[in-house]
Every structure is written in structure tokens, then in C-alpha cells.
């Protein structure tokens, strides 16, 4: 079970992800979380830097779907102005939303990465379907809700245990690098 919590890559922010390397490896789709992955949990819209990153993805040919456990209003207010498809109240780490996102993009799991800031939702959900998972450091953890804060405590203990066992190290995990 704990191995399903290990991301294939661990970075400080989305801007450290080598999207060219992903493209070269055959990745064509990105399933991304919203809150504390793309913007802070209380930030209503994309930052200028995020707009540039998203435009670069689009120019390269990536398909992007936002998959969030948050409500429709929060996710739609962010996604609609950017014309990015989304799934709200995703119930991650359940499989349904991830499968729906794959269907929206019309891609296979091996062509898709999951980017998120939580091991217990984003990484676990992606790994359960065999997707390549990238864990980012949360942007604004002080803005998180009660359940996310509980998840963070569990994640902290799991990361500590994994690092002691040599299952997860530094910025990159040792497993299945692309």
C-alpha cells in the first residue's frame, strides 16, 4: 500500500517539470490538481507565470484536464476563463475522475501524467491506475482546509518512513523515472 504513495518524481513546483522530456517520452496528457498545485488554495485565478506555462503546454500539443476535489464554483471560476476542461468533486483518490479525465483527453494511461500536491489524493489516485505521478510542494499550505491539514500530517509521517527505507529521496524518487 505504501508504495502506491510514492511519486515517480518529486519537485518544488510545476515550473521545475521538464515538459520537453515528458513529451519526448510519449506523454501527451496532463491531469493536474488545482489548489496548491497550480495556484494557492485561495487564489481565484491563474498567475501570469502560470498562464505562460499553460500556453507552452498547449503550444507543445499537451492536453490538460484539471481534476479537483473542490466544488464546481471554485474549479469553474478558475478553469472556464482558460478553456481548460475540469472535473470537480473528483473524490480522489478514487479511479472514476482519473478515468473520466483520460476519456476527455482520449489518451491511454501510459501517455498521461498526474501532477498534484497531495500523496493521499493525487499520487495515490494516479498510481492506482498506473499513471506517471509528479508530486509538487504545496504553494500555500497555510490556506488549506481541515481535511487537507490532516492528510498533510499522514503524508509527513509516510515521507519520513519512505526516506528512512530508501524508497523516496530528495527531489526525485528512485522509481520509474522517465
N, C-alpha and C positions, 0 to 999 in steps of 0.2 A: 504493500500500500504506500509506504513512504517514498518508494522510487517513482511513483506517479506524481509526486510533488516536486520532482527535480526538473527544472527547466533545462533545455538544451543550451541556452545562452542566458547570461545574466549581465545586464548593462545598467548604467545610471539613468539614461534617458533614451527615448526613441531616436534622438539625433545621433546616437553612437552606433546605431544599427547600420551595418554595411548592406544597404538595399541592392547595390550592384552585385554583391556576392550572392545574395538571395536569388536575384534574377538569373544569374549565371548557373545556379544550382537547380533551376527549373521552377522556382516558386513564382506563382502568378497572382496569388491572392493573399490578402492580409485581413484577418479577423482581429479587430482591436477593441479593447475596453475603452471606455470614455474617461470616467472620473479617476484622477490621479495617474492616468497613463498618458492621455493626450493633453489634458488641462487639469488644473486643480478642481477638486470636487465642487467648489462653489463658484467656479469661473464659468459664466454663461456662454462664452463664445471663443472661437479659435484665436490664438495669438498670431501676430504677423509671422513669427518664426514657424509656427505650425502650418500656416497657410502655404508657405514656401515648401515645406516638407511634403505636404499633401499634393501640391501641384507637381512636384518632382516625381512622386509615385505615379500619378496619373499620366504624366508625360512618358514614363518608362513603360506604361501599359499595365500596371498593377490594378487589380480590382480590390476595393476596400469595403468592408462591412463593419459597422460598429455594433458590438454585442454588449449590452449593458444590463445589469440587474436593476438599474434605476427606472423610474416611471416614464411614461410616454412624454409628458410635458418637458421634462429635463432633457431627454435624449432628442426629441424632435426639434426643440429650440436650438440645439447645437447643430444637429445633422442637416436639417432641411435647408438652411442657407448655403450649405456646402454641397448640396445634392449628393450626399452620401447615404446609401441605404443603411437601415438600422433595425435592430431587434431590441425592444425594451422588455423589462421584467423577464429577463432571459432565464432566470433560475439556474445560473451557473453554480456548480459545475455539471449540471445535467447535460445530456447529449443533445436534446431537442434543438436548442438555439444554435449550437455549433453546426448541426446538420442542416438546419434552415439556411444558415449563412453560406455553407458550401453550395447549397442549391441555388441561392441567389446569384452567386458568382459562377455557377456551373463549372466547378472545379473539384478535383479529387483531393483527398487529404494530403497526399504527398506533394501537391502543388501549393499548399497553404500553410501559413504560419499564424500563430496566435500570439498577440502582444498584450501583456497586461501587467498590472502591479500587484496582483494577489496570487499566491501559490494555491490557496484553498478554493479559488473560483476559476481563474483564468488558466493557470498552469495545469491543475488537476483536470479541468474540463477538456483542455486541448490534448493532454497526454492520453486521456481515456480513449480518444478517437484516433490516436496515432499521428496527431498534428505536431509540427515542429513548434516548440514553445520558447518564447523570449520573455523573461521577467525583467521589468524595469523598476527602478526605485520610485516609490510614490512621490508625486510632485509636491503635494501639500497635505501630509498626514494629519496635521492639526485640525483640518476641516472635515475629517471623516466622522461617520455616524457610529453609533454604539456597536453594532454587529461587526463592522469592519475593524473597529479597535480590538474587539475580542479575537477576530481572525488574526490580527497582527501579532497578538501575544502567542498564539499557537504557532504561527509561522516562525517567529523568532526562536522558539524552542526547537522547532523542526530544523531550521537552518543551522543552528548551533550543533545539533546532533549530527546532521549530514556532514558538516565541515570536519567534525571530530573523526568521523568514519571515512573521510576522504571522498565522499560522494558528491561534494559541491565545493568548489574553490574559487575564490576571488571573483573576477569579472566574468569568467567563462566557466561553465561546468565542463567536466571531462567527457560527457556523454554525447555521442551522435552529433558532433559539430558538422555543419555544412560548409 
